[in-house]
Amino acid sequence: MIGFVVVSHSEPLAAAAVDLAMQMIHGEAPPVRVAAGADGGFGTDAVAIAAAIDELAGTDGVLILTDLGSAVLSSELALELRESTQPVRISGGPFVEGATAGIVRAATGGTLDEVAAEAAGALAAKQPHVDEPGAAPAGVGVVDATAAPASLVATAPTQGDVVERDVTVVNPVGLHSRPASLVVKAASGLGTVPTLTDTTNGKGPAPANSMISLLALGATQGHVLRLRAEGPGAAEAVDALAALIEDGFGENG
């Protein structure tokens, strides 16, 4: 499993970000270490970050999540000070959203590449909901919020069935963070990675193993989601996700 080092200038901020991410975990959580504050106050400490990385020496890799620019500089220095040899990445993604998206993906067995990509793209779920209508401000790139990073998209199988099914979202809040994390968890145990398309608003398809892509669909109560899976186990995969959605993700009772 992938481990995380959360680097912040503020220890309470780091603890709150980790707590939020852990609320989305349903099952075994990935190992997380916090390296926040300096000398009991505000700042970052490269030695403490290096020690946190070394505590995760038994993982398949480590993703470092940072809050401000100087935290990145401290993390880069920590890479020179550490003694462990597992692969380590410093994420350029947003601090809170990246922590949640990355930790959820790691909990389902994502590789370091997949986890890093999910954390890096974590702002995508916000983009359809701000600055509408109109173009992005000058100098700001436009991102397809429902398109997951390439490493998260399942490769189309060469044989097997293609199964599609339309399901209506019934829970009052729709496909928000908790339901999305439940879909990611369910997708991790399937033989194929289904996709979800919101046929009501035209967004998608989103791979079921990407929390950020699922949130970017913007699916609310009454929207129709088209589930699609290919290859061996496609029918079982679609049935499993359909049951989860039709049950309202456990939020209707």
Stockholm file with secondary structure:
# STOCKHOLM 1.0

chainA/1-253         MIGFVVVSHSEPLAAAAVDLAMQMIHGEAPPVRVAAGADGGFGTDAVAIAAAIDELAGTDGVLILTDLGSAVLSSELALELRESTQPVRISGGPFVEGATAGIVRAATGGTLDEVAAEAAGALAAKQPHVDEPGAAPAGVGVVDATAAPASLVATAPTQGDVVERDVTVVNPVGLHSRPASLVVKAASGLGTVPTLTDTTNGKGPAPANSMISLLALGATQGHVLRLRAEGPGAAEAVDALAALIEDGFGENG
#=GR chainA/1-253 SS CCEEEEEESCHHHHHHHHHHHHTTCCSCCCCEEEEECSTTSSSCCHHHHHHHHHHTTTSSCEEEEESSHHHHHHHHHHHHHCCCCSCEEECCSCHHHHHHHHHHHHHTTCCHHHHHHHHHTGGGGTGGGSSCSSCCCTTCCCCCTTCCCGGGSCCCCSSSCEEEEEEECCSTTCSCHHHHHHHHHHHHTSSSCCEEEETTTTEEEEETTCHHHHHHTCCCTTCEEEEEEESTTHHHHHHHHHHHHHTGGGTCC
#=GC SS_cons         CCEEEEEESCHHHHHHHHHHHHTTCCSCCCCEEEEECSTTSSSCCHHHHHHHHHHTTTSSCEEEEESSHHHHHHHHHHHHHCCCCSCEEECCSCHHHHHHHHHHHHHTTCCHHHHHHHHHTGGGGTGGGSSCSSCCCTTCCCCCTTCCCGGGSCCCCSSSCEEEEEEECCSTTCSCHHHHHHHHHHHHTSSSCCEEEETTTTEEEEETTCHHHHHHTCCCTTCEEEEEEESTTHHHHHHHHHHHHHTGGGTCC
//
